[in-house]
C-alpha cells in the first residue's frame, strides 16, 4: 500500500465517522422538535385601558398574531403548542373580556383574547428569560378607537399575520380630518353618589348637570367634537372612563367633581392634575376618596401580579403631563375671572381617573358641597353657566395652541 492510499483510507474513515455524528445529531434534533412546545404559564395584568399578557414557554415559540373584529379579538397562533397553565390565571379582567385557548388543527394551537372594545397591540415581543430557562411572549394591548382598530386591520390585510408590530400602527400619527376632541367626565353616578351636601345635594347630579352645560357651551363654539363618559345616572369604573376617552381619541379629558371637606369654611374651585406625590394633605385625601369609587360599587381592585404589573407604574408621558399642566393653569386663569377659587387653586394628586398615558387630563372640583354658599352656587344654573363659560374659553385657548403646533 502506498502512502497516498493509506492517507485516503484514513480520510474516508474520518468522513464515515463525521457522517455518523451528523446523522445522530439530526436524529436527536428531530426527536427534540417532535416534543410539543409547552406553554408553562399565562399571566396578565392591567386595567380597562391597558393590559400586559405574558406567556412563558419551555423553548422559543414562533407565534403569529392577528386581529379580528365582531367582537374585537387578538388571536395568537402557536405552532404545535401544548398548554400546561393554571386556568385561574385566565380569569378575565380589565380590557380583556375572555381568554380561550386550544388546538385549532393539526399541530396548531391558538390563544384568543376577546376585548371590551377596540384596541391596538402596542408590542408583541418574544424574549429569552434572563433568570429562568425558556422564553416568554409579552403582549401589550391598549384601548383605542374604532378607527385605529380598523387601521391596524388594514395594515394586517396588507402584511398578513405578522410576528412583528406593524410600523404604521402608531397612535401618535396625525389625523388631519379629526377635529379637536373633548371628553367630559361627570364624576360618580349610579350606585356611587359621590359627596352629599349640607342641604342634601348629591354630587353625581351636580356633576352631570354641569357636564351637560359645559358640553352645550363647547358645542356653541362649533369647532370641536365633544363626548361625555356618561349622560345619565349610571355607574362607571374609573378605568372605563379613561378607556372611553381613548376610544374617542380625546385631545382633552375633563373630569367634573364637587366634593366635601371636613372644614366647612373652605370653599372655591380647584383644578387638579395627576401626580404620584400629592401637593398637600387635602389633595391626597381627596384622591384617596375618589379612587375608592370602584370599591364602593363592590369592584375589587385586583392585587396585580408583580411579574407583569411593572407597566402600570408610570405611564404618563412627560409631554402629556406638560399639556395637562398648561391646560390646568389656563382653567385657573379663566375661572378666576368668573367664580371663586380656593387658595393655591392648581393642585395635584394621584387620581386614577387622570391616568391616561396620552390624553391631557384635569379634574375640576367646582366647589365644596360641605360649604353652604358653595352648595347654593352649585345648584344655581346661572353660576354653573358662568363657570362652564370660563372652562370652555380655556378649552378654546388650549385647542388653538395645540392646533397651531400641529398636534
Ligand atoms: Zn367626586
Boltz pocket constraint, residues with backbone or C-beta under 6 A from the ligand:
constraints:
  - pocket:
      binder: B
      contacts: [[A, 187], [A, 188], [A, 194], [A, 195], [A, 203], [A, 256], [A, 257], [A, 258], [A, 259], [A, 290]]
      max_distance: 6.0
